[in-house]
Amino acid sequence: MTPGDHTVTFAIPCPPCAGDRTFLVSVRDGHADTDRAHRLRWALQHNQAGFLGGTIAFGYPQNELTQESEAFKDTMLAMGFRTLPPYPAKIEAPFIHQMRGALEFTQVTRFGTAKPLKTVAFVGHSPEGYEGYALTCNRVRETGAWYPRTIVPTRAFYNSYAAQMPGGTHDCLVLETVASPPSQFANLDMVVLCGCGLGEPVSAGLAEAFVAWGAKTVVAVGNKRLDYQDAMMFLTGIPTRTGEAHVPGFLDLVRTSTIGSATAAALASVLDYYDSHAYADIGIEGRKPRLRAFSLGSGDLRLRASRR
């Protein structure tokens, strides 16, 4: 059959059987040998809509720390990812039930029930002494007032740390209470974590936890004390200056390259920027860049909004 031609003519020997016929042809992609992220998905049947993956960003409610989640949200929506009803694409100071609900959200498809959430970002703080293991970006459910609560990624830290938090463990989102069995986050193509300590490979507990529970790729951005100007340059690129071309950031690069290569290139751009002229610009000569970033999991994965 010629591509795009959906008409086939043939003879029917029996007159009572003559008439128009509709044939259902199912086609399955088969390029797994050249695209490791390919999932051998079935092509859509006539008049069926695509199953688009969802996105959401959770942001810290103070200072400038919501800029990162805003940039993430804008990029993901521009790439074709969608919101998850009833969750908007960005939630500042989210309630625990909003974070948990988005991670557990399911949708009925023609193949059964599936989780449409594909990309998610957490932007917040890690308490001193627990860098990389906890992220405070949520608020008290009962009153709605802002107060830092903690996402605790592992069972070990649930016992030793969460119980010490104000209000006790009931205010903490423990990933094990959401991610069981271990493949519970297999729907997540990319998790972006941005906060103090989250860029330290030696304390990558939160990133490792998401990977352990099935997330394909986790990008951690930060350092022991993260400068959020650095984080924004990593995500959105180096600001344009007179006579200089804009240097793309991670969210620009991930549109056309793999997550791993986008992470490495964006980090290199920030470090080169400080090495070349940033010290004099910000008036603290000799300051060492505080930004670190790394990716865990399938760094060769390319983001795609559509899922069939």
PASERO-532459 format. One record per residue (C-alpha): residue in one letter; x, y, z; residue number from 0. Coordinates in steps of 0.2 Angstrom, whole numbers, plus 5000, padded with zeros to 4 digits. Example, Ala and Ser with C-alpha at 12.3 -4.5 7.8 and 13.67 -1.06 7.14 Angstrom:
// residues 2
NODE  rest  c1  c2  c3  nr
NODE  a  5062  4978  5039  0
NODE  s  5068  4995  5036  1
//
This chain:
// residues 308
NODE  rest  c1  c2  c3  nr
NODE  m  5000  5000  5000  0
NODE  t  5006  5017  4996  1
NODE  p  5010  5028  5011  2
NODE  g  4995  5039  5014  3
NODE  d  4983  5028  5003  4
NODE  h  4970  5020  5013  5
NODE  t  4959  5013  4999  6
NODE  v  4961  4995  4992  7
NODE  t  4950  4988  4978  8
NODE  f  4947  4970  4976  9
NODE  a  4933  4959  4969  10
NODE  i  4920  4950  4979  11
NODE  p  4914  4935  4970  12
NODE  c  4898  4934  4980  13
NODE  p  4885  4948  4976  14
NODE  p  4877  4948  4993  15
NODE  c  4894  4951  5001  16
NODE  a  4898  4966  4990  17
NODE  g  4899  4983  4997  18
NODE  d  4911  4995  5007  19
NODE  r  4923  4987  5019  20
NODE  t  4933  4994  5033  21
NODE  f  4950  4986  5037  22
NODE  l  4959  4988  5053  23
NODE  v  4978  4988  5051  24
NODE  s  4989  4989  5066  25
NODE  v  5007  4995  5064  26
NODE  r  5020  4994  5077  27
NODE  d  5036  5004  5076  28
NODE  g  5052  4994  5075  29
NODE  h  5067  5005  5078  30
NODE  a  5073  4999  5094  31
NODE  d  5090  4994  5086  32
NODE  t  5094  5013  5083  33
NODE  d  5085  5022  5097  34
NODE  r  5088  5014  5114  35
NODE  a  5074  5025  5121  36
NODE  h  5061  5018  5108  37
NODE  r  5047  5007  5116  38
NODE  l  5040  4998  5100  39
NODE  r  5024  5008  5102  40
NODE  w  5008  5005  5091  41
NODE  a  5003  5018  5079  42
NODE  l  4987  5027  5082  43
NODE  q  4971  5020  5073  44
NODE  h  4961  5032  5062  45
NODE  n  4952  5046  5072  46
NODE  q  4961  5042  5088  47
NODE  a  4970  5055  5098  48
NODE  g  4987  5054  5105  49
NODE  f  4991  5050  5123  50
NODE  l  5001  5065  5128  51
NODE  g  5013  5064  5143  52
NODE  g  5010  5076  5157  53
NODE  t  5022  5088  5167  54
NODE  i  5022  5097  5183  55
NODE  a  5034  5108  5193  56
NODE  f  5034  5111  5212  57
NODE  g  5043  5126  5218  58
NODE  y  5049  5134  5234  59
NODE  p  5037  5149  5239  60
NODE  q  5050  5162  5244  61
NODE  n  5063  5174  5236  62
NODE  e  5067  5170  5218  63
NODE  l  5066  5151  5220  64
NODE  t  5051  5149  5210  65
NODE  q  5059  5155  5194  66
NODE  e  5067  5138  5191  67
NODE  s  5050  5129  5192  68
NODE  e  5042  5142  5180  69
NODE  a  5056  5140  5167  70
NODE  f  5054  5121  5168  71
NODE  k  5035  5122  5166  72
NODE  d  5036  5134  5151  73
NODE  t  5048  5123  5142  74
NODE  m  5039  5107  5145  75
NODE  l  5023  5114  5139  76
NODE  a  5031  5122  5124  77
NODE  m  5038  5104  5120  78
NODE  g  5020  5097  5120  79
NODE  f  5018  5090  5137  80
NODE  r  5002  5094  5145  81
NODE  t  4994  5097  5162  82
NODE  l  4987  5084  5173  83
NODE  p  4969  5088  5178  84
NODE  p  4966  5093  5192  85
NODE  y  4984  5098  5194  86
NODE  p  4991  5114  5185  87
NODE  a  5008  5113  5177  88
NODE  k  5016  5123  5192  89
NODE  i  5012  5123  5210  90
NODE  e  5021  5134  5222  91
NODE  a  5022  5128  5240  92
NODE  p  5012  5112  5236  93
NODE  f  5003  5102  5249  94
NODE  i  5009  5085  5252  95
NODE  h  4993  5078  5244  96
NODE  q  4996  5088  5229  97
NODE  m  5014  5081  5226  98
NODE  r  5008  5063  5230  99
NODE  g  4993  5065  5220  100
NODE  a  5003  5070  5204  101
NODE  l  5015  5056  5207  102
NODE  e  5001  5043  5208  103
NODE  f  4989  5051  5195  104
NODE  t  4982  5038  5182  105
NODE  q  4972  5040  5166  106
NODE  v  4962  5027  5157  107
NODE  t  4969  5023  5139  108
NODE  r  4963  5011  5126  109
NODE  f  4977  4999  5133  110
NODE  g  4971  5001  5151  111
NODE  t  4976  5012  5165  112
NODE  a  4992  5022  5164  113
NODE  k  5002  5036  5172  114
NODE  p  5003  5050  5160  115
NODE  l  5016  5060  5171  116
NODE  k  5032  5060  5161  117
NODE  t  5042  5075  5168  118
NODE  v  5043  5083  5185  119
NODE  a  5053  5096  5194  120
NODE  f  5056  5099  5212  121
NODE  v  5064  5116  5217  122
NODE  g  5068  5119  5235  123
NODE  h  5080  5118  5250  124
NODE  s  5089  5104  5258  125
NODE  p  5092  5107  5277  126
NODE  e  5110  5108  5282  127
NODE  g  5117  5092  5286  128
NODE  y  5105  5082  5275  129
NODE  e  5110  5089  5258  130
NODE  g  5104  5079  5244  131
NODE  y  5092  5069  5254  132
NODE  a  5078  5080  5258  133
NODE  l  5069  5094  5249  134
NODE  t  5058  5107  5258  135
NODE  c  5046  5115  5247  136
NODE  n  5028  5111  5254  137
NODE  r  5016  5118  5266  138
NODE  v  5005  5113  5281  139
NODE  r  4989  5105  5274  140
NODE  e  4978  5109  5289  141
NODE  t  4980  5128  5289  142
NODE  g  4987  5132  5272  143
NODE  a  5000  5143  5280  144
NODE  w  5018  5141  5273  145
NODE  y  5030  5131  5283  146
NODE  p  5044  5120  5277  147
NODE  r  5040  5102  5276  148
NODE  t  5051  5089  5269  149
NODE  i  5051  5076  5255  150
NODE  v  5061  5061  5263  151
NODE  p  5067  5049  5249  152
NODE  t  5073  5033  5259  153
NODE  r  5067  5022  5273  154
NODE  a  5083  5025  5282  155
NODE  f  5080  5044  5283  156
NODE  y  5062  5041  5287  157
NODE  n  5067  5035  5304  158
NODE  s  5082  5045  5308  159
NODE  y  5077  5062  5301  160
NODE  a  5058  5064  5297  161
NODE  a  5053  5061  5315  162
NODE  q  5063  5076  5320  163
NODE  m  5054  5088  5309  164
NODE  p  5040  5099  5316  165
NODE  g  5023  5091  5316  166
NODE  g  5031  5073  5314  167
NODE  t  5031  5061  5300  168
NODE  h  5013  5063  5294  169
NODE  d  5018  5079  5285  170
NODE  c  5032  5071  5276  171
NODE  l  5031  5063  5258  172
NODE  v  5041  5047  5260  173
NODE  l  5044  5040  5242  174
NODE  e  5042  5022  5248  175
NODE  t  5024  5026  5253  176
NODE  v  5021  5031  5235  177
NODE  a  5034  5020  5225  178
NODE  s  5029  5002  5228  179
NODE  p  5033  4991  5219  180
NODE  p  5050  4997  5214  181
NODE  s  5044  5001  5196  182
NODE  q  5031  5013  5202  183
NODE  f  5040  5028  5194  184
NODE  a  5044  5020  5178  185
NODE  n  5032  5032  5169  186
NODE  l  5044  5047  5173  187
NODE  d  5056  5050  5159  188
NODE  m  5064  5065  5168  189
NODE  v  5065  5071  5186  190
NODE  v  5074  5088  5189  191
NODE  l  5080  5092  5207  192
NODE  c  5086  5109  5211  193
NODE  g  5092  5114  5228  194
NODE  c  5106  5115  5241  195
NODE  g  5116  5099  5241  196
NODE  l  5107  5091  5226  197
NODE  g  5122  5093  5215  198
NODE  e  5134  5083  5226  199
NODE  p  5137  5065  5220  200
NODE  v  5142  5060  5237  201
NODE  s  5125  5065  5244  202
NODE  a  5114  5061  5229  203
NODE  g  5101  5052  5240  204
NODE  l  5085  5060  5233  205
NODE  a  5091  5057  5215  206
NODE  e  5096  5039  5218  207
NODE  a  5079  5036  5226  208
NODE  f  5070  5041  5211  209
NODE  v  5081  5030  5200  210
NODE  a  5079  5016  5212  211
NODE  w  5060  5017  5210  212
NODE  g  5060  5017  5192  213
NODE  a  5063  5035  5185  214
NODE  k  5072  5034  5169  215
NODE  t  5083  5049  5171  216
NODE  v  5086  5061  5186  217
NODE  v  5095  5078  5184  218
NODE  a  5102  5085  5200  219
NODE  v  5107  5103  5201  220
NODE  g  5115  5112  5216  221
NODE  n  5129  5112  5228  222
NODE  k  5131  5112  5247  223
NODE  r  5124  5130  5246  224
NODE  l  5116  5134  5230  225
NODE  d  5117  5151  5221  226
NODE  y  5101  5152  5212  227
NODE  q  5108  5164  5199  228
NODE  d  5119  5149  5194  229
NODE  a  5104  5138  5194  230
NODE  m  5095  5149  5182  231
NODE  m  5110  5151  5171  232
NODE  f  5111  5132  5170  233
NODE  l  5092  5130  5166  234
NODE  t  5089  5145  5154  235
NODE  g  5106  5149  5148  236
NODE  i  5119  5164  5150  237
NODE  p  5111  5181  5149  238
NODE  t  5113  5190  5132  239
NODE  r  5126  5204  5133  240
NODE  t  5130  5217  5120  241
NODE  g  5140  5209  5106  242
NODE  e  5138  5191  5114  243
NODE  a  5127  5177  5108  244
NODE  h  5115  5169  5120  245
NODE  v  5123  5153  5127  246
NODE  p  5109  5140  5128  247
NODE  g  5105  5132  5145  248
NODE  f  5099  5115  5149  249
NODE  l  5080  5118  5145  250
NODE  d  5086  5124  5128  251
NODE  l  5097  5110  5124  252
NODE  v  5086  5096  5130  253
NODE  r  5074  5100  5116  254
NODE  t  5086  5093  5103  255
NODE  s  5099  5082  5112  256
NODE  t  5099  5069  5125  257
NODE  i  5097  5073  5144  258
NODE  g  5114  5068  5148  259
NODE  s  5123  5078  5135  260
NODE  a  5111  5093  5139  261
NODE  t  5116  5092  5157  262
NODE  a  5135  5091  5154  263
NODE  a  5134  5105  5141  264
NODE  a  5124  5117  5152  265
NODE  l  5136  5115  5167  266
NODE  a  5151  5118  5156  267
NODE  s  5143  5134  5150  268
NODE  v  5141  5140  5167  269
NODE  l  5158  5136  5173  270
NODE  d  5166  5144  5157  271
NODE  y  5156  5159  5160  272
NODE  y  5163  5162  5178  273
NODE  d  5181  5157  5172  274
NODE  s  5180  5170  5158  275
NODE  h  5173  5186  5166  276
NODE  a  5160  5183  5179  277
NODE  y  5171  5186  5194  278
NODE  a  5174  5205  5190  279
NODE  d  5156  5207  5185  280
NODE  i  5148  5202  5202  281
NODE  g  5162  5210  5212  282
NODE  i  5168  5195  5221  283
NODE  e  5185  5191  5213  284
NODE  g  5191  5174  5217  285
NODE  r  5174  5166  5220  286
NODE  k  5174  5148  5215  287
NODE  p  5158  5142  5205  288
NODE  r  5146  5134  5217  289
NODE  l  5136  5125  5204  290
NODE  r  5137  5107  5201  291
NODE  a  5125  5096  5191  292
NODE  f  5124  5078  5186  293
NODE  s  5112  5065  5178  294
NODE  l  5108  5048  5184  295
NODE  g  5099  5034  5175  296
NODE  s  5097  5034  5156  297
NODE  g  5107  5049  5151  298
NODE  d  5105  5045  5132  299
NODE  l  5086  5047  5133  300
NODE  r  5078  5060  5122  301
NODE  l  5062  5069  5128  302
NODE  r  5046  5066  5118  303
NODE  a  5029  5073  5123  304
NODE  s  5019  5061  5113  305
NODE  r  5015  5043  5120  306
NODE  r  5005  5031  5110  307
//
